[in-house]
């Protein structure tokens, strides 16, 4: 990919005179129709300072770019002619197997767009590569101003959000099937994981909604007049995502309640059976206790007495079981 001119610096030397290699800045840029797009994942301090000196950004913006986490916001520098935008988007972290927030820092000027995500955002990377390889697409996207290019970057990012929602919806459908197939104990952890994903997603999208409404107003001066309504589509996409998340939140809470009810119902069935067994055994234990006393009773030490006691105990147990069955307690 084309890259910015490298700044020549004196290489540091070790104590034995050996030249120590320094990593080169990874800044890559595309230009067409007087507009430049620079894209860089997780910029280092040297790379961020290089861009700051080139475009004259405020030092506080540089601190925001290098900080680990910033809230979604828009800073307008009307005198300097640029906007600084911080937005968050969901990404799946395979290391912890959880949904996490990726931060996109963007600088929008009249003749440039700089995108600096803190981790790789595949939709932005793919769009950058497509513009690099397809000159016609680059001319089309770069020919209507930096605001129009930013719109396509955000549009691809929000389009990428919906497949994640579809996966969560599929998990909810699978959980519903598992609950009604009697696998309530097995899906407790799955419900917890899906609930955590929905909560994480909501934490990402909720503070971003007012920021997008502000962006719609601030970015107008970087758009041709006939394209000012384009960012309405971005705002609508964020509202659709929020509505879906609200629906998923209600669904997962209902599934959790249903699963707990199913588990409690099964436990109640088990306790009812154990209680019935205990009630049946109680008079039998009383009988064996009475006849087990060291006293003489009619038929003592005879086989007929033993069989009579056993027959009475069996009859009593069967009678109690039949009574409980008649009462529908079994």
C-alpha positions in Angstrom: 0.0 0.0 0.0 1.2 3.6 -0.5 2.5 5.1 2.6 3.5 8.5 4.0 7.0 9.8 3.4 9.2 8.5 6.2 10.9 11.0 8.5 14.6 10.5 8.6 15.9 10.2 12.2 19.3 9.2 13.6 19.2 5.6 14.6 20.2 4.9 18.2 23.3 2.9 18.7 24.0 0.3 21.4 27.1 0.4 23.7 29.1 -1.8 21.3 28.4 0.5 18.3 25.7 -1.7 16.7 22.8 0.1 15.1 19.5 -0.7 16.7 16.6 -1.0 14.3 13.5 1.1 15.0 10.1 0.2 13.7 8.9 2.3 10.8 5.5 4.1 11.0 2.8 1.9 9.5 0.7 4.9 8.2 -1.0 4.1 4.9 -3.0 6.5 2.8 -5.1 6.8 -0.4 -5.8 9.9 -2.4 -8.2 10.9 -5.2 -10.1 14.0 -6.3 -8.2 16.1 -3.7 -9.3 13.9 -0.8 -6.9 11.8 1.3 -7.9 8.9 3.5 -5.4 7.6 6.1 -6.2 4.4 8.0 -4.2 2.9 10.8 -5.0 0.2 13.4 -3.9 0.9 17.0 -1.4 3.7 16.2 1.7 4.1 18.3 2.8 7.3 19.9 5.3 8.0 17.1 2.7 7.4 14.4 0.1 9.5 16.1 2.6 12.4 16.6 3.5 12.1 12.9 -0.1 12.6 11.9 -0.7 15.4 14.5 2.2 17.4 13.0 1.0 16.9 9.5 -2.6 18.0 10.1 -2.2 20.3 13.1 -4.6 18.5 15.5 -5.0 19.7 19.1 -2.7 17.9 21.6 -5.8 16.8 23.7 -7.0 14.8 20.7 -3.7 13.0 20.5 -4.1 12.0 24.2 -7.6 10.7 23.4 -6.3 8.6 20.5 -3.6 7.1 22.7 -5.9 6.5 25.8 -7.2 3.1 26.3 -10.9 4.0 26.4 -12.9 7.1 25.6 -16.6 7.7 25.7 -18.3 8.3 22.4 -18.1 12.1 21.6 -17.6 14.8 19.0 -15.2 17.7 19.3 -15.6 20.5 16.8 -12.7 22.7 15.9 -14.3 25.2 13.6 -11.3 27.5 13.4 -9.0 24.6 12.5 -11.5 23.2 10.1 -11.9 19.6 11.4 -14.0 17.3 13.6 -12.7 14.7 16.0 -15.1 11.8 16.5 -15.0 8.9 18.9 -17.4 6.0 18.3 -17.6 2.4 19.7 -18.6 -0.7 17.8 -19.0 -4.3 19.0 -16.4 -6.9 18.2 -16.1 -10.5 19.3 -12.9 -11.1 21.3 -12.0 -14.8 20.8 -9.5 -14.8 23.6 -12.1 -14.2 26.3 -15.0 -15.4 24.1 -17.0 -12.3 24.9 -18.4 -9.3 23.0 -16.2 -6.3 23.5 -16.2 -2.6 22.4 -13.8 -1.5 19.7 -13.1 2.3 19.6 -12.9 4.2 16.3 -11.2 7.6 16.4 -11.8 9.6 13.3 -10.6 13.1 12.1 -12.6 14.7 9.4 -11.3 17.7 7.5 -12.3 19.4 4.2 -9.7 17.4 2.3 -8.9 14.4 4.5 -10.3 11.6 6.6 -8.2 9.8 9.2 -9.5 6.6 10.8 -7.6 5.2 13.8 -9.4 2.2 15.4 -7.8 0.8 18.6 -8.2 -2.7 17.2 -8.8 -3.9 13.7 -12.3 -3.3 12.4 -12.8 -5.6 9.5 -15.4 -3.5 7.6 -13.1 -0.4 7.6 -10.0 -2.5 6.6 -11.9 -4.2 3.8 -13.3 -0.9 2.5 -9.8 0.6 2.5 -8.4 -2.4 0.6 -11.3 -2.1 -1.9 -10.6 1.5 -2.5 -6.9 0.7 -2.9 -7.5 -1.9 -5.5 -10.5 -0.4 -7.3 -9.7 3.0 -8.8 -13.3 3.5 -10.0 -14.7 2.9 -6.5 -12.1 5.2 -5.0 -13.0 8.0 -7.4 -16.7 7.5 -6.6 -16.3 7.6 -2.8 -13.6 10.3 -2.8 -15.4 12.6 -5.2 -18.1 13.9 -2.9 -16.1 15.1 0.1 -14.8 13.6 3.3 -18.3 13.5 4.9 -19.5 11.2 2.2 -16.5 8.9 2.7 -17.1 8.9 6.4 -20.7 7.9 5.8 -19.7 4.8 3.9 -17.2 3.9 6.6 -19.9 4.1 9.3 -22.5 2.5 7.0 -20.3 -0.6 6.6 -19.6 -0.7 10.3 -23.3 -0.6 11.2 -24.1 -3.2 8.5 -21.5 -5.4 10.3 -23.5 -5.0 13.6 -26.6 -6.7 12.3 -25.0 -10.2 11.7 -23.9 -10.1 15.4 -27.5 -9.4 16.3 -28.7 -12.3 14.1 -26.3 -14.6 15.9 -27.7 -13.5 19.3 -31.2 -14.1 18.0 -30.3 -17.6 16.8 -28.9 -18.4 20.2 -32.1 -17.2 21.8 -34.1 -19.5 19.5 -31.9 -22.4 20.4 -32.2 -21.7 24.1 -36.0 -21.7 23.8 -36.0 -25.1 22.1 -33.6 -26.5 24.7 -35.8 -25.3 27.6 -39.0 -26.8 26.2 -37.1 -30.1 25.4 -36.4 -30.5 29.1 -32.7 -29.5 29.2 -33.2 -26.7 31.6 -30.2 -27.4 33.8 -27.9 -27.5 30.8 -28.9 -24.1 29.4 -28.4 -22.0 32.6 -24.8 -21.1 31.6 -25.9 -20.5 28.0 -28.6 -18.1 29.1 -26.0 -16.3 31.3 -23.6 -15.9 28.3 -26.3 -14.6 26.0 -27.5 -12.2 28.6 -23.9 -10.9 29.1 -23.6 -10.4 25.3 -26.8 -8.4 25.2 -25.8 -6.2 28.2 -22.4 -5.6 26.6 -24.0 -4.7 23.3 -26.4 -2.3 25.0 -23.5 -0.6 26.9 -21.8 0.0 23.5 -24.8 1.4 21.6 -26.6 3.4 24.3 -24.1 6.3 24.7 -23.5 6.3 20.9 -27.0 7.3 20.0 -26.9 11.0 21.0 -23.4 11.2 19.5 -24.6 10.1 16.1 -27.4 12.7 16.2 -24.8 15.4 16.9 -22.6 14.0 14.2 -25.5 14.3 11.7 -25.6 18.1 12.4 -21.8 18.8 12.6 -20.8 16.8 9.5 -23.1 18.8 7.2 -20.4 21.2 6.2 -18.3 18.3 4.9 -21.1 17.1 2.7 -22.6 18.4 -0.6 -26.1 19.9 0.0 -27.8 17.0 -1.8 -26.2 14.5 0.5 -27.0 16.0 3.9 -29.8 13.4 4.6 -27.4 10.5 4.3 -26.5 10.5 8.0 -30.2 10.0 8.8 -29.6 6.4 7.6 -26.8 6.0 10.2 -29.1 7.3 12.9 -31.9 5.0 11.8 -29.5 2.0 11.9 -28.5 2.8 15.4 -32.1 3.1 16.5 -33.0 -0.2 14.8 -30.1 -1.9 16.6 -31.3 -0.4 19.9 -34.9 -1.6 19.3 -33.7 -5.1 18.5 -31.5 -5.1 21.7 -34.5 -4.0 23.7 -36.5 -6.9 22.3 -33.7 -9.4 22.9 -33.4 -8.1 26.5 -37.1 -8.9 27.1 -36.8 -12.3 25.4 -33.7 -13.4 27.4 -35.3 -12.3 30.7 -38.5 -14.2 29.8 -36.4 -17.3 28.9 -34.5 -17.0 32.2 -37.8 -16.8 34.1 -39.2 -19.7 32.2 -36.1 -21.8 32.7 -36.2 -21.1 36.4 -39.9 -22.0 36.6 -39.2 -25.3 34.8 -36.3 -26.1 37.2 -38.5 -25.3 40.2 -41.3 -27.3 38.8 -39.1 -30.3 38.4 -37.7 -29.9 41.8 -41.2 -29.7 43.3 -42.0 -32.9 41.5 -39.0 -34.6 43.0 -39.8 -33.3 46.5 -43.4 -34.4 46.1 -42.3 -38.0 45.3 -39.8 -38.0 48.2 -42.5 -36.7 50.6 -44.9 -39.4 49.5 -42.3 -42.1 49.9 -41.5 -40.7 53.4 -45.2 -40.7 54.4 -45.6 -44.3 53.2 -42.5 -45.4 55.1 -43.5 -43.6 58.3 -46.3 -46.1 59.5 -44.2 -49.0 58.3 -41.3 -47.8 60.5 -43.8 -47.4 63.4 -45.0 -51.0 62.9 -41.5 -52.4 62.9 -40.7 -50.4 66.0 -43.7 -51.7 67.9 -43.1 -55.3 67.0 -39.4 -54.9 67.5 -39.7 -54.3 71.2 -38.4 -57.0 73.5 -41.8 -58.0 74.8 -44.0 -61.0 74.1 -47.0 -60.6 71.9 -49.5 -63.0 70.4 -47.7 -65.3 68.0 -44.3 -64.2 69.3 -41.4 -66.2 67.7 -43.7 -67.9 65.2 -43.5 -67.9 61.4 -47.2 -67.1 61.0 -46.8 -63.9 63.0 -43.9 -62.8 60.9 -45.8 -63.4 57.7 -48.9 -61.6 59.1 -46.9 -58.5 60.0 -45.3 -58.4 56.5 -48.6 -58.8 54.8 -50.1 -56.0 56.9 -47.2 -53.7 56.1 -47.5 -54.5 52.3 -51.2 -53.9 52.4 -50.8 -50.6 54.3 -48.1 -49.4 51.8 -50.2 -50.4 48.8 -53.3 -48.7 50.3 -51.4 -45.5 51.0 -50.0 -45.5 47.5 -53.5 -46.0 46.0 -54.9 -43.2 48.1 -52.2 -40.8 47.0 -52.8 -41.8 43.4 -56.5 -41.2 43.8 -55.7 -37.7 45.2 -53.4 -37.1 42.2 -50.5 -36.5 44.5 -48.5 -39.1 42.5 
